[in-house]
Amino acid sequence: MQKIKVKITGRKVHDVGYRVLLVNKVLSLGVDNFNTFNTYFDGVQAVVVVIETDEEVMEEFKSFVVSTRPEKSIVDDISFEEYRNSVPPVERVMQSFQMEQWGKGIPILLHISDTLDTHTSILEKNTSVLEKNTSVLKDFKKESNENFSDLKSIVSKHDIDAGERFSSIQMEISEIKERLSNVESVVSAV
């Protein structure tokens, strides 16, 4: 069995799926002992890998590391060196990924929860305002209906008065026409 340590350094090797790419490869190769983590060397992003496997699989893994990179990565250097310490089981790195994702996800979920609380509070306030406005509109409608009934009564009273006045005016006009007709007859006779 061989053990190596791989250092992948570059301007963009974090948050591009590098470690997931490497874990998927070693799982497909049947590797039992493997670990990978993100770190920095002299301020430069780095992915460190330790792997323990037989020589044939090791050569295939090295070839993969040299030839395959995540699409958005920017790699400056890849180095291989012997590794003498123990290499943990591959399941440990997968558990680490899970904990890392939880660490990223929980703050997002808390933010969503806070946002929902804020929106719920705003919605409750708007509902209260809407209920008050609905109440005002109902009162206005009731008052308007009452006032409309009064207005209708007033208008119909005036309509009766107006009708009587109109009839009276018509009679007066008829009387005036009759008198003018009489005057016209007298003037014509002279």
C-alpha positions in Angstrom: 0.0 0.0 0.0 1.2 3.5 -0.8 0.4 6.8 1.0 0.7 10.2 -0.6 -0.1 13.8 0.1 -1.3 16.0 -2.8 -1.3 19.8 -2.7 -3.4 21.6 -5.2 -2.9 25.3 -5.1 -4.3 28.2 -7.1 -6.2 31.4 -7.2 -9.5 29.5 -7.3 -9.6 26.0 -5.9 -12.0 26.6 -3.0 -15.8 26.6 -3.5 -15.6 25.1 -7.0 -16.4 21.5 -6.1 -12.8 20.3 -6.1 -13.1 18.0 -3.0 -16.4 16.5 -4.2 -14.8 15.7 -7.5 -11.9 14.0 -5.8 -14.1 12.0 -3.3 -16.3 10.8 -6.2 -13.2 9.6 -8.0 -11.8 7.7 -5.1 -15.2 6.1 -4.4 -15.3 4.9 -8.0 -11.8 3.5 -7.6 -12.8 1.6 -4.4 -10.4 3.5 -2.2 -11.0 2.9 1.5 -8.6 5.5 3.1 -8.8 9.0 1.9 -9.2 12.6 3.2 -9.3 16.0 1.6 -9.7 19.5 3.0 -9.4 23.2 2.1 -6.6 25.3 3.5 -4.2 28.2 2.6 -0.5 28.2 2.0 1.1 31.7 2.2 -2.4 33.3 1.5 -3.0 31.1 -1.5 -6.0 28.7 -1.7 -5.1 25.0 -1.4 -6.8 21.7 -1.5 -4.9 19.0 0.4 -5.5 15.3 -0.2 -4.1 12.3 1.6 -4.7 8.9 0.2 -3.7 5.3 0.9 -4.2 2.6 -1.7 -2.3 0.1 -3.9 0.1 1.2 -6.6 -2.1 0.6 -9.6 -5.0 2.6 -8.2 -2.6 5.3 -6.9 -1.2 5.8 -10.5 -4.8 6.1 -11.8 -5.7 8.7 -9.1 -2.5 10.7 -9.8 -3.3 10.8 -13.5 -6.8 11.9 -12.7 -5.6 14.7 -10.4 -3.3 16.0 -13.1 -5.7 15.8 -16.0 -9.1 16.7 -14.4 -10.2 19.9 -12.7 -13.6 21.5 -11.8 -14.8 23.9 -14.6 -14.4 27.1 -12.6 -11.1 26.3 -10.9 -7.9 28.2 -11.5 -5.0 25.9 -10.5 -1.4 27.1 -10.3 0.4 24.0 -9.0 -0.1 20.3 -8.1 2.5 18.6 -6.1 2.8 15.0 -4.8 4.8 13.9 -1.8 5.1 10.8 0.4 2.9 10.7 3.5 3.8 8.8 6.6 0.8 9.4 9.0 -2.4 7.4 9.1 -5.1 8.1 6.5 -8.6 8.1 7.9 -11.5 6.1 6.2 -13.1 7.9 3.3 -16.4 8.0 5.2 -14.9 10.5 7.6 -14.4 13.1 4.8 -18.0 12.5 3.7 -19.2 13.2 7.3 -17.0 16.3 7.3 -18.7 17.5 4.1 -22.1 16.9 5.7 -21.1 18.9 8.7 -19.7 21.7 6.5 -22.9 21.8 4.5 -25.0 22.0 7.7 -22.7 24.8 8.9 -23.5 26.7 5.7 -27.2 25.8 5.6 -28.2 26.5 9.2 -27.4 30.3 9.0 -29.3 30.4 5.7 -32.3 28.7 7.3 -32.2 31.0 10.3 -32.1 34.0 8.0 -35.1 32.6 6.1 -36.9 32.1 9.4 -36.1 35.6 10.6 -37.3 37.0 7.2 -40.5 35.0 7.4 -41.0 36.3 11.0 -40.6 39.9 9.7 -42.9 39.3 6.7 -45.5 37.7 9.0 -45.3 40.7 11.3 -45.8 43.0 8.4 -48.6 40.9 7.1 -50.3 41.0 10.5 -50.0 44.8 10.6 -51.4 45.1 7.0 -54.2 42.7 7.9 -55.1 44.9 10.9 -55.1 48.0 8.7 -57.2 46.2 6.1 -59.7 45.2 8.7 -59.9 48.8 10.0 -60.3 50.1 6.4 -63.0 47.4 5.8 -64.8 48.6 8.8 -64.6 52.2 7.7 -65.9 51.2 4.3 -68.8 49.3 5.7 -69.7 52.3 7.9 -69.4 54.6 4.9 -71.6 52.3 2.8 -74.2 52.2 5.6 -74.2 55.9 6.0 -74.3 56.5 2.2 -77.3 54.2 1.9 -79.0 56.1 4.7 -78.1 59.4 3.1 -79.2 58.2 -0.3 -82.6 57.2 1.1 -82.9 60.8 2.5 -81.7 62.2 -0.8 -84.2 60.1 -2.7 -87.0 61.4 -0.5 -85.9 65.0 -0.9 -85.5 64.6 -4.7 -88.9 62.9 -5.0 -90.5 65.7 -2.9 -88.9 68.3 -5.2 -89.9 66.3 -8.2 -93.6 66.6 -7.1 -93.1 70.3 -6.4 -91.4 70.7 -9.7 -94.2 68.9 -11.5 -96.8 71.0 -9.9 -94.9 74.2 -10.8 -94.5 73.0 -14.3 -98.2 72.4 -14.6 -98.9 75.8 -13.2 -96.6 77.4 -15.6 -98.1 75.6 -18.5 -101.6 76.8 -17.5 -100.3 80.4 -17.2 -98.7 80.1 -20.7 -102.0 78.8 -22.1 -103.9 81.7 -20.5 -101.3 84.2 -21.9 -101.6 82.7 -25.4 -105.4 82.9 -25.2 -105.2 86.6 -24.2 -102.8 87.3 -27.0 -105.1 85.6 -29.4 -107.9 87.8 -28.3 -105.8 90.9 -28.6 -104.7 89.8 -32.1 -108.3 89.4 -33.1 -109.2 92.8 -31.9 -106.2 94.4 -33.6 -107.0 92.6 -36.9 -110.5 93.8 -36.8 -109.5 97.4 -36.6 
